[in-house]
Amino acid sequence: MPPQLKRLLPLFAAFVIVFLIVRQLLIPESFGEHGHYRFDSVEENKIKELHYAGKDMCYECHEDQAISLASDVHAAIACETCHGPGLAHIELETATSIIIPTDRNFCGLCHALSPTRKAKVIVQVDLSDHNIEQLCIECHNPHMPWELKE
């Protein structure tokens, strides 16, 4: 056996042993109980306060929007993406707890020109050039953006 291996093999064995000991100390006790994750995290997440209601809850009261959005380009986007967390809106039944975006920059979060987005997937608009004196919602209904308002 070459002399280099005589020195490297014990070092490698020591590294493996240290690695296994540190790994054993760092892996949580509940890891792997019911799958490849830390099972205690399920209980920890149940305790967290909820803020979002989900699209189905919105559609219980806003069926008209559900119908118009069903065939729209925004159909896959959750209502709360634009309107904010909706659980308080449902529980309190107040319109003040929901966001009604009107600012051009809000629409620009997704639709402003950006080389990082695929233009074929998300329609991009140059906000500094496109109808700069108007709000987006003056011409476009965000729930049916392809139908221009008259």
Buried (B, 14 or more C-beta within 10 A) or exposed (E): EEEEEEEEEEEEEEEEEEEEEEEEEEEEEBBEEEEEEBBEEEEEEEEEEEEEBBBEBBBEEBEEBBEBBEEBEBEEBBBBEBBBBBBBBBEEEEEEBBEEBEEBEBBBEBBBBEEEBEEEEEEBBEBEEBEEEEBBBEEBBBBBBEEEEE
